[in-house]
Amino acid sequence: MITKDTAVAIAYAYREVETAEKLLAEISKQMDGGNQPDIRDAFGRQRGLQLGIPSGDNGHRLFDVPWTLARPIIETHIAAQRAVIASMTQKAVIEAGAVSQ
């Protein structure tokens, strides 16, 4: 059997790919049509994206990140998560083989 940690890592990576691909499709549809997605803050202002690390007192956030960066960031995230899936799948094969021997 594979370990729980390996199975969880595979499941989380698949979820990230699925979520990121959906977001990429939505953003691409808007941007390919020549439009910037209309996303407004709580006050109705149209702003750029936010990129942040929300970790307590050490949290950091960038504001008004340009939309032109959204697509490459999401595509890179998808590629990284697919690499995790490939790596964890290989680990699962090894774990499964080690148990059955």
Secondary structure, DSSP 8 states (H G I E B T S, - for coil): ---HHHHHHHHHHHHHHHHHHHHHHHHHHHHHTT-----B-TTS-B--EEEEE--GGG-EEEEEE-GGGHHHHHHHHHHHHHHHHHHHHHHHHHHHHHHH-
